[in-house]
């Protein structure tokens, strides 16, 4: 399977929730963003073929990227858009199960994205 494009969800106010979360995480847990970046790169390389322990289906078209550093579990919720794009929706740390509020937030973002993909898409420039 060819690589897929990994895009970021952009809110109505122009903020990029996953990038903002990674920036905050860098301040409190400097190794966390690097672990998440590895998972994002693996998603780009493997797309729909990425499986546990790196990714898992949460519900419907909602999936999680799974990273861990020590005892801290990092999660990035995402969805697929067609066969060749993944949209990173929401990032958080978790202890046991994914809180319902986090899933609901991601599902709202999926609905907004699907209603207007152009308005809710941000693509990071990749280093070559």
DSSP file (Angstrom, degrees, kcal/mol; ACC not computed):
  #  RESIDUE AA STRUCTURE BP1 BP2  ACC     N-H-->O    O-->H-N    N-H-->O    O-->H-N    TCO  KAPPA ALPHA  PHI   PSI    X-CA   Y-CA   Z-CA
    1    1 A X              0   0    0      0, 0.0     3,-0.1     0, 0.0    48,-0.0   0.000 360.0 360.0 360.0 133.7    0.0    0.0    0.0
    2    2 A X        -     0   0    0      1,-0.1     0, 0.0    44,-0.0     0, 0.0  -0.265 360.0 -84.9 -69.8 159.7    1.4    3.4   -0.9
    3    3 A X        -     0   0    0     44,-0.1     2,-0.3     1,-0.1    42,-0.2  -0.204  45.3-138.8 -59.1 155.6    2.1    6.1    1.8
    4    4 A X        -     0   0    0     40,-2.5     2,-0.4    39,-0.2    81,-0.2  -0.794  17.0-105.2-114.8 161.2   -0.8    8.3    2.8
    5    5 A X  E     -a   85   0A   0     79,-2.6    81,-2.5    -2,-0.3     2,-0.6  -0.710  27.9-151.0 -82.8 132.1   -1.1   12.0    3.5
    6    6 A X  E     -a   86   0A   0     -2,-0.4   118,-0.4    79,-0.2     2,-0.3  -0.935  21.3-179.9-106.4 118.7   -1.4   12.8    7.2
    7    7 A X  E     -a   87   0A   0     79,-3.2    81,-3.2    -2,-0.6     2,-0.4  -0.733  21.5-126.7-115.0 162.6   -3.3   16.0    7.8
    8    8 A X  E     -aB  88 122A   0    114,-3.7   114,-2.3    -2,-0.3     2,-0.3  -0.895  23.8-115.5-111.6 140.5   -4.2   17.9   10.9
    9    9 A X  E     - B   0 121A   0     79,-2.7     2,-0.5    -2,-0.4     8,-0.4  -0.550  28.3-153.9 -69.8 134.6   -7.7   19.1   11.9
   10   10 A X        -     0   0    0    110,-1.3     6,-0.2    -2,-0.3     5,-0.1  -0.964  10.6-135.1-114.3 127.0   -8.0   22.8   12.0
   11   11 A X    >   -     0   0    0      4,-2.9     3,-1.9    -2,-0.5   110,-0.1  -0.190  30.9 -99.1 -72.4 169.0  -10.6   24.4   14.2
   12   12 A X  T 3  S+     0   0    0      1,-0.3    -1,-0.1     2,-0.1    -2,-0.0   0.827 124.9  54.7 -57.7 -33.4  -12.9   27.3   13.2
   13   13 A X  T 3  S-     0   0    0      2,-0.1    -1,-0.3     1,-0.1    -2,-0.0   0.401 122.0-106.1 -85.0   4.6  -10.7   29.7   14.9
   14   14 A X  S <  S+     0   0    0     -3,-1.9    -2,-0.1     1,-0.3     2,-0.1   0.374  75.0 136.0  91.2  -4.6   -7.6   28.5   13.0
   15   15 A X        -     0   0    0     -5,-0.1    -4,-2.9     1,-0.1     2,-0.7  -0.431  50.8-139.3 -76.8 154.4   -6.0   26.6   15.8
   16   16 A X     >  -     0   0    0     -6,-0.2     4,-2.6     1,-0.2     5,-0.3  -0.894  13.0-161.1-114.0  97.8   -4.6   23.1   15.2
   17   17 A X  H  > S+     0   0    0     -2,-0.7     4,-2.3    -8,-0.4     5,-0.2   0.847  86.2  45.7 -53.7 -44.9   -5.5   21.0   18.3
   18   18 A X  H  > S+     0   0    0     -9,-0.3     4,-2.5    70,-0.3    -1,-0.2   0.922 114.6  47.5 -68.6 -41.8   -2.9   18.2   17.8
   19   19 A X  H  > S+     0   0    0      2,-0.2     4,-2.1     1,-0.2    -2,-0.2   0.902 112.7  49.8 -64.9 -39.3   -0.1   20.6   17.1
   20   20 A X  H  X S+     0   0    0     -4,-2.6     4,-2.2     2,-0.2    -2,-0.2   0.909 111.0  49.6 -63.2 -41.9   -1.0   22.7   20.1
   21   21 A X  H  X S+     0   0    0     -4,-2.3     4,-2.7    -5,-0.3    -2,-0.2   0.911 110.6  49.7 -63.8 -42.9   -1.2   19.6   22.3
   22   22 A X  H  X S+     0   0    0     -4,-2.5     4,-2.0     2,-0.2    -1,-0.2   0.882 109.5  51.9 -63.9 -37.6    2.3   18.5   21.1
   23   23 A X  H  X S+     0   0    0     -4,-2.1     4,-0.9     2,-0.2    -2,-0.2   0.926 112.5  45.0 -64.7 -44.1    3.7   21.9   21.8
   24   24 A X  H >X S+     0   0    0     -4,-2.2     4,-1.5     1,-0.2     3,-0.7   0.906 111.5  53.5 -63.3 -42.1    2.3   21.9   25.4
   25   25 A X  H 3X S+     0   0    0     -4,-2.7     4,-3.7     1,-0.2     7,-0.3   0.869  99.9  61.6 -61.7 -37.7    3.5   18.3   25.9
   26   26 A X  H 3< S+     0   0    0     -4,-2.0    -1,-0.2     1,-0.2    -2,-0.2   0.839 104.3  49.9 -58.3 -34.0    7.0   19.3   24.8
   27   27 A X  H << S+     0   0    0     -4,-0.9     3,-0.3    -3,-0.7    -1,-0.2   0.892 122.8  28.6 -72.2 -40.2    7.2   21.7   27.8
   28   28 A X  H  < S+     0   0    0     -4,-1.5     2,-0.2     1,-0.2    -2,-0.2   0.809 137.5  19.6 -94.0 -32.0    6.0   19.2   30.4
   29   29 A X    >X  -     0   0    0     -4,-3.7     3,-2.2    -5,-0.2     4,-0.6  -0.673  67.5-172.7-140.1  80.0    7.2   15.9   29.0
   30   30 A X  T 34 S+     0   0    0      1,-0.3     4,-0.5    -3,-0.3     3,-0.2   0.718  83.2  51.4 -53.1 -29.4   10.0   16.6   26.4
   31   31 A X  T 3> S+     0   0    0      1,-0.2     4,-1.6     2,-0.1    -1,-0.3   0.668  92.7  78.4 -83.6 -14.6   10.3   13.0   25.1
   32   32 A X  H <> S+     0   0    0     -3,-2.2     4,-2.1    -7,-0.3     5,-0.2   0.926  89.3  50.5 -60.2 -50.0    6.5   12.6   24.5
   33   33 A X  H  X S+     0   0    0     -4,-0.6     4,-2.6     1,-0.2    -1,-0.2   0.851 107.7  54.7 -60.8 -33.5    6.3   14.5   21.2
   34   34 A X  H  > S+     0   0    0     -4,-0.5     4,-1.8     2,-0.2    -1,-0.2   0.913 108.1  48.8 -65.5 -41.3    9.2   12.5   19.7
   35   35 A X  H  X S+     0   0    0     -4,-1.6     4,-1.4     1,-0.2    -2,-0.2   0.903 113.2  47.6 -63.1 -40.8    7.3    9.2   20.5
   36   36 A X  H  X S+     0   0    0     -4,-2.1     4,-2.3     1,-0.2    -2,-0.2   0.884 107.0  56.7 -66.9 -38.8    4.2   10.6   18.9
   37   37 A X  H  X S+     0   0    0     -4,-2.6     4,-2.4     1,-0.2    -1,-0.2   0.875 103.6  54.1 -61.3 -38.1    6.1   11.8   15.9
   38   38 A X  H  X S+     0   0    0     -4,-1.8     4,-2.1     1,-0.2    -1,-0.2   0.920 109.4  47.8 -61.6 -43.3    7.3    8.2   15.3
   39   39 A X  H  X S+     0   0    0     -4,-1.4     4,-2.4     2,-0.2    -2,-0.2   0.892 109.9  52.1 -65.7 -39.3    3.7    7.0   15.3
   40   40 A X  H  X S+     0   0    0     -4,-2.3     4,-2.2     2,-0.2    -1,-0.2   0.915 110.0  49.1 -63.3 -42.1    2.6    9.7   12.9
   41   41 A X  H  X S+     0   0    0     -4,-2.4     4,-2.0     2,-0.2    -1,-0.2   0.891 110.3  50.9 -63.7 -39.5    5.4    8.8   10.5
   42   42 A X  H  X S+     0   0    0     -4,-2.1     4,-2.8     2,-0.2     5,-0.4   0.883 108.5  52.1 -65.5 -37.9    4.4    5.1   10.8
   43   43 A X  H  X S+     0   0    0     -4,-2.4     4,-2.7     1,-0.2   -39,-0.2   0.924 109.5  49.8 -62.4 -43.5    0.8    6.1   10.0
   44   44 A X  H  < S+     0   0    0     -4,-2.2   -40,-2.5     1,-0.2    -2,-0.2   0.883 116.4  42.5 -61.2 -38.3    2.0    8.0    6.9
   45   45 A X  H  < S+     0   0    0     -4,-2.0    -2,-0.2   -42,-0.2    -1,-0.2   0.872 129.5  23.1 -77.4 -38.1    4.0    5.0    5.8
   46   46 A X  H >< S+     0   0    0     -4,-2.8     3,-2.2     1,-0.2    -3,-0.2   0.670  78.5 174.8-107.8 -20.5    1.5    2.2    6.5
   47   47 A X  G >< S+     0   0    0     -4,-2.7     3,-1.9    -5,-0.4    -1,-0.2  -0.233  74.3   7.5  53.4-126.7   -1.9    3.9    6.5
   48   48 A X  G 3  S+     0   0    0     35,-0.3    -1,-0.3     1,-0.3    -5,-0.0   0.645 126.4  64.8 -63.3 -16.0   -4.7    1.5    6.9
   49   49 A X  G <  S+     0   0    0     -3,-2.2    -1,-0.3    -6,-0.1     2,-0.3   0.558  72.5 111.9 -86.1  -8.2   -2.3   -1.4    7.5
   50   50 A X    <   +     0   0    0     -3,-1.9     2,-0.2    -7,-0.1     3,-0.1  -0.506  46.9 169.3 -68.8 129.1   -1.0    0.1   10.8
   51   51 A X    >>  -     0   0    0     -2,-0.3     3,-1.6     1,-0.1     4,-0.9  -0.671  24.3 -15.7-130.7-178.5   -2.1   -2.1   13.7
   52   52 A X  T 34 S+     0   0    0      1,-0.3    -1,-0.1     2,-0.3     4,-0.1  -0.311 113.7  30.4 -57.3 143.4   -1.6   -2.7   17.4
   53   53 A X  T 34 S+     0   0    0     -3,-0.1    -1,-0.3    13,-0.1     3,-0.1  -0.993 131.6  39.1 -89.2   0.8    0.4   -1.9   19.4
   54   54 A X  T <4 S+     0   0    0     -3,-1.6    12,-3.2     1,-0.2     2,-0.3   0.807 127.1   6.8 -82.5 -30.0    0.9    1.3   17.3
   55   55 A X  E  <  -C   65   0A   0     -4,-0.9     2,-0.3    10,-0.3    10,-0.2  -0.979  61.1-175.8-149.4 156.9   -2.7    2.0   16.4
   56   56 A X  E     -C   64   0A   0      8,-1.9     8,-2.8    -2,-0.3     2,-0.3  -0.990  32.0-106.3-154.2 151.3   -6.2    0.7   17.2
   57   57 A X  E     -C   63   0A   0     -2,-0.3     6,-0.3     6,-0.2     3,-0.1  -0.621  29.1-179.0 -77.5 136.2   -9.8    1.3   16.1
   58   58 A X  E     -     0   0A   0      4,-3.2     2,-0.3    -2,-0.3     5,-0.2   0.841  63.2 -31.6-100.3 -54.1  -11.8    3.1   18.7
   59   59 A X  E >  S-C   62   0A   0      3,-1.6     3,-2.7     1,-0.0    -1,-0.3  -0.890 102.6 -31.7-168.5 136.5  -15.3    3.3   17.2
   60   60 A X  T 3  S-     0   0    0      1,-0.3    -2,-0.1    -2,-0.3    -1,-0.0  -0.256 130.1 -14.4  53.1-124.1  -16.6    3.6   13.6
   61   61 A X  T 3  S+     0   0    0     -4,-0.1    19,-0.5    -3,-0.1     2,-0.5   0.045 113.2 109.2 -96.6  23.7  -14.0    5.5   11.6
   62   62 A X  E <   +CD  59  79A   0     -3,-2.7    -4,-3.2    17,-0.1    -3,-1.6  -0.899  43.2 172.1-107.8 126.7  -12.3    6.8   14.7
   63   63 A X  E     -CD  57  78A   0     15,-3.2    15,-2.5    -2,-0.5     2,-0.4  -0.795  21.7-135.0-126.4 166.3   -8.8    5.3   15.5
   64   64 A X  E     -CD  56  77A   0     -8,-2.8    -8,-1.9    -2,-0.3     2,-0.4  -0.988   6.3-143.2-126.1 137.5   -6.1    6.0   18.0
   65   65 A X  E     -CD  55  76A   0     11,-2.8    11,-1.6    -2,-0.4     2,-0.5  -0.832  27.8-149.1 -87.2 136.7   -2.3    6.3   17.5
   66   66 A X  E     + D   0  75A   0    -12,-3.2     2,-0.3    -2,-0.4     9,-0.2  -0.942  25.3 161.5-119.5 121.4   -0.7    4.8   20.6
   67   67 A X  E     - D   0  74A   0      7,-2.3     7,-3.0    -2,-0.5     2,-0.4  -0.956  14.3-164.7-133.5 154.8    2.6    5.9   22.1
   68   68 A X  E     - D   0  73A   0     -2,-0.3     2,-0.4     5,-0.2     5,-0.2  -1.000  12.9-177.3-143.4 140.9    4.1    5.3   25.5
   69   69 A X  E >  S- D   0  72A   0      3,-2.3     3,-2.0    -2,-0.4     2,-0.4  -0.914  72.1 -47.0-137.8 108.9    7.0    6.8   27.4
   70   70 A X  T 3  S-     0   0    0     -2,-0.4     0, 0.0     1,-0.3     0, 0.0  -0.540 123.6 -22.8  65.6-124.1    7.6    5.2   30.8
   71   71 A X  T 3  S+     0   0    0     -2,-0.4     2,-0.5    -3,-0.1    -1,-0.3   0.370 115.8 102.3 -98.6   3.8    4.1    5.0   32.5
   72   72 A X  E <   -D   69   0A   0     -3,-2.0    -3,-2.3    21,-0.0     2,-0.5  -0.777  57.4-155.1 -95.7 128.5    2.6    7.7   30.4
   73   73 A X  E     -DE  68  94A   0     21,-0.9    21,-2.2    -2,-0.5     2,-0.4  -0.895   7.2-161.2-102.9 124.0    0.3    6.7   27.5
   74   74 A X  E     -DE  67  93A   0     -7,-3.0    -7,-2.3    -2,-0.5     2,-0.4  -0.858   8.2-171.7-104.1 138.6   -0.1    9.2   24.7
   75   75 A X  E     -DE  66  92A   0     17,-2.9    17,-2.3    -2,-0.4     2,-0.5  -0.994  14.1-170.8-132.6 137.9   -3.0    9.0   22.3
   76   76 A X  E     -DE  65  91A   0    -11,-1.6   -11,-2.8    -2,-0.4     2,-0.3  -0.982  19.1-147.2-123.2 117.1   -3.8   10.9   19.1
   77   77 A X  E     +DE  64  90A   0     13,-3.2    12,-2.9    -2,-0.5    13,-1.5  -0.657  28.9 163.0 -83.6 138.7   -7.3   10.2   17.8
   78   78 A X  E     -DE  63  88A   0    -15,-2.5   -15,-3.2    -2,-0.3     2,-0.3  -0.940  25.0-148.8-148.1 167.0   -7.6   10.3   14.0
   79   79 A X  E     -DE  62  87A   0      8,-1.7     8,-3.0    -2,-0.3     2,-0.4  -0.940  22.8-116.3-134.1 159.7   -9.9    9.2   11.1
   80   80 A X  E     - E   0  86A   0    -19,-0.5     2,-0.5    -2,-0.3     6,-0.3  -0.768  16.1-158.5 -93.7 144.4   -9.3    8.2    7.6
   81   81 A X  E  >  - E   0  85A   0      4,-2.7     4,-0.5    -2,-0.4     3,-0.5  -0.912  66.8 -43.1-121.6  99.8  -10.6   10.3    4.7
   82   82 A X  T  4 S-     0   0    0     -2,-0.5     3,-0.1     1,-0.2    -1,-0.1  -0.386  97.1 -54.7  71.8-157.7  -10.8    8.0    1.7
   83   83 A X  T  4 S+     0   0    0      1,-0.1   -35,-0.3    -3,-0.1    -1,-0.2   0.623 132.5  43.1 -91.8 -15.0   -8.0    5.6    1.1
   84   84 A X  T  4 S+     0   0    0     -3,-0.5   -79,-2.6   -80,-0.1     2,-0.4   0.272 100.8  63.7-123.7  14.5   -5.1    8.1    1.0
   85   85 A X  E  <  -aE   5  81A   0     -4,-0.5    -4,-2.7   -81,-0.2     2,-0.4  -0.998  47.7-168.1-139.6 144.3   -5.6   10.6    3.9
   86   86 A X  E     -aE   6  80A   0    -81,-2.5   -79,-3.2    -2,-0.4     2,-0.6  -0.995  14.2-150.5-125.3 136.7   -5.6   10.4    7.6
   87   87 A X  E     -aE   7  79A   0     -8,-3.0    -8,-1.7    -2,-0.4     2,-0.6  -0.934   8.6-143.9-111.1 117.0   -6.8   13.4    9.7
   88   88 A X  E     +aE   8  78A   0    -81,-3.2   -79,-2.7    -2,-0.6   -70,-0.3  -0.719  27.6 170.8 -81.1 120.6   -5.3   13.9   13.2
   89   89 A X  E     -     0   0A   0    -12,-2.9     2,-0.3    -2,-0.6   -11,-0.2   0.837  50.4  -1.1-102.6 -41.3   -8.1   15.2   15.3
   90   90 A X  E     - E   0  77A   0    -13,-1.5   -13,-3.2   -73,-0.1     2,-0.3  -0.989  51.0-156.4-161.7 138.4   -7.2   15.3   19.0
   91   91 A X  E     + E   0  76A   0     -2,-0.3     2,-0.3   -15,-0.2   -15,-0.2  -0.940  24.7 142.5-124.2 148.1   -4.3   14.4   21.4
   92   92 A X  E     - E   0  75A   0    -17,-2.3   -17,-2.9    -2,-0.3     2,-0.3  -0.975  43.4-107.8-166.2 167.3   -4.3   13.6   25.1
   93   93 A X  E     - E   0  74A   0     -2,-0.3     2,-0.3   -19,-0.2   -19,-0.2  -0.811  37.2-170.9-102.8 152.2   -2.6   11.4   27.7
   94   94 A X  E     - E   0  73A   0    -21,-2.2   -21,-0.9    -2,-0.3     4,-0.1  -0.941  25.1-160.5-141.5 162.1   -4.6    8.6   29.3
   95   95 A X  S    S-     0   0    0      2,-0.4    -1,-0.1    -2,-0.3     3,-0.1   0.808  79.8 -20.6-106.6 -58.9   -4.4    6.1   32.1
   96   96 A X  S    S+     0   0    0      1,-0.5     2,-0.2   -23,-0.0    -2,-0.1   0.644 119.7  10.8-118.7 -82.2   -6.8    3.2   31.4
   97   97 A X  S    S-     0   0    0      1,-0.0     2,-0.5     0, 0.0    -1,-0.5  -0.634  82.6 -96.6-101.2 161.8   -9.6    3.7   29.0
   98   98 A X        -     0   0    0     -2,-0.2    -4,-0.1    -4,-0.1     5,-0.1  -0.658  46.9-116.8 -75.0 123.2  -10.2    6.6   26.7
   99   99 A X    >>  -     0   0    0     -2,-0.5     4,-1.6     1,-0.1     3,-0.8  -0.322  15.8-124.4 -61.1 142.4  -12.6    9.0   28.4
  100  100 A X  H 3> S+     0   0    0      1,-0.3     4,-2.8     2,-0.2     5,-0.2   0.851 110.0  61.1 -55.2 -36.9  -16.0    9.4   26.6
  101  101 A X  H 3> S+     0   0    0      1,-0.2     4,-2.2     2,-0.2    -1,-0.3   0.866 103.0  50.4 -61.2 -36.2  -15.4   13.2   26.5
  102  102 A X  H <> S+     0   0    0     -3,-0.8     4,-2.0     2,-0.2    -1,-0.2   0.904 111.7  47.2 -68.7 -41.1  -12.3   12.7   24.4
  103  103 A X  H  X S+     0   0    0     -4,-1.6     4,-2.6     2,-0.2    -2,-0.2   0.920 112.2  49.7 -65.3 -44.1  -14.1   10.4   22.0
  104  104 A X  H  X S+     0   0    0     -4,-2.8     4,-2.3     2,-0.2    -2,-0.2   0.903 109.5  51.9 -62.5 -41.5  -17.1   12.8   21.7
  105  105 A X  H  X S+     0   0    0     -4,-2.2     4,-1.8    -5,-0.2    -1,-0.2   0.927 112.1  46.0 -60.4 -45.4  -14.7   15.7   21.0
  106  106 A X  H  X S+     0   0    0     -4,-2.0     4,-2.2     1,-0.2    -2,-0.2   0.904 110.7  52.5 -65.2 -41.5  -13.0   13.8   18.2
  107  107 A X  H  X S+     0   0    0     -4,-2.6     4,-2.1     1,-0.2    -1,-0.2   0.872 107.5  52.3 -64.1 -36.6  -16.3   12.7   16.7
  108  108 A X  H  X S+     0   0    0     -4,-2.3     4,-2.4     1,-0.2    -1,-0.2   0.914 109.2  50.2 -62.7 -41.8  -17.5   16.3   16.6
  109  109 A X  H  X S+     0   0    0     -4,-1.8     4,-2.7     1,-0.2    -2,-0.2   0.872 107.3  53.8 -65.9 -36.4  -14.3   17.2   14.8
  110  110 A X  H  X S+     0   0    0     -4,-2.2     4,-2.9     2,-0.2     5,-0.2   0.944 109.5  48.4 -60.6 -47.0  -14.9   14.4   12.3
  111  111 A X  H  X S+     0   0    0     -4,-2.1     4,-1.8     1,-0.2    -2,-0.2   0.918 113.1  47.0 -61.0 -44.2  -18.4   15.8   11.6
  112  112 A X  H  X S+     0   0    0     -4,-2.4     4,-1.4     2,-0.2    -1,-0.2   0.919 112.9  49.8 -63.7 -42.9  -17.1   19.3   11.1
  113  113 A X  H >< S+     0   0    0     -4,-2.7     3,-0.7     1,-0.2     7,-0.2   0.948 110.5  48.7 -60.6 -49.4  -14.3   18.1    8.9
  114  114 A X  H 3< S+     0   0    0     -4,-2.9     3,-0.4     1,-0.2    -1,-0.2   0.816 108.2  55.5 -63.4 -30.1  -16.6   16.0    6.7
  115  115 A X  H 3< S+     0   0    0     -4,-1.8    -1,-0.2     1,-0.2    -2,-0.2   0.809 133.3   4.0 -70.5 -29.6  -19.0   19.0    6.3
  116  116 A X    XX  +     0   0    0     -4,-1.4     4,-1.4    -3,-0.7     3,-0.6  -0.483  66.6 176.0-157.0  76.3  -16.1   21.2    5.0
  117  117 A X  T 34 S+     0   0    0     -3,-0.4     3,-0.2     1,-0.2    -3,-0.1   0.864  81.1  55.6 -55.9 -40.4  -12.8   19.5    4.5
  118  118 A X  T >4 S+     0   0    0      1,-0.2     3,-0.7     2,-0.2    -1,-0.2   0.874 109.0  46.6 -61.6 -38.1  -11.0   22.5    3.0
  119  119 A X  T <4 S+     0   0    0     -3,-0.6    -1,-0.2     1,-0.2    -2,-0.2   0.788 116.7  43.9 -73.7 -28.5  -11.8   24.7    6.0
  120  120 A X  T 3< S+     0   0    0     -4,-1.4  -110,-1.3    -7,-0.2     2,-0.4   0.010  92.8  99.0-110.9  27.8  -10.8   22.1    8.6
  121  121 A X  E <   +B    9   0A   0     -3,-0.7     2,-0.4  -112,-0.2  -112,-0.2  -0.951  39.1 175.9-121.4 135.6   -7.5   20.9    7.1
  122  122 A X  E     -B    8   0A   0   -114,-2.3  -114,-3.7    -2,-0.4     2,-0.5  -0.999  10.8-162.7-132.4 132.0   -3.9   21.8    7.9
  123  123 A X        -     0   0    0     -2,-0.4     2,-0.2  -116,-0.2  -116,-0.1  -0.969  12.3-141.3-118.9 124.8   -0.9   20.1    6.3
  124  124 A X        -     0   0    0     -2,-0.5     2,-0.3  -118,-0.4  -118,-0.1  -0.570  25.7-112.8 -78.0 142.9    2.5   20.4    7.9
  125  125 A X        -     0   0    0     -2,-0.2     2,-0.3     1,-0.0    -1,-0.1  -0.626  34.3-132.8 -73.9 133.6    5.4   20.8    5.5
  126  126 A X        -     0   0    0     -2,-0.3     2,-0.2     1,-0.0    -1,-0.0  -0.701  13.6-120.0 -92.9 140.3    7.6   17.7    5.7
  127  127 A X              0   0    0     -2,-0.3    -1,-0.0     1,-0.1     0, 0.0  -0.531 360.0 360.0 -74.4 142.5   11.3   17.9    6.0
  128  128 A X              0   0    0     -2,-0.2    -1,-0.1     0, 0.0    -2,-0.0   0.400 360.0 360.0-114.2 360.0   13.2   16.3    3.1
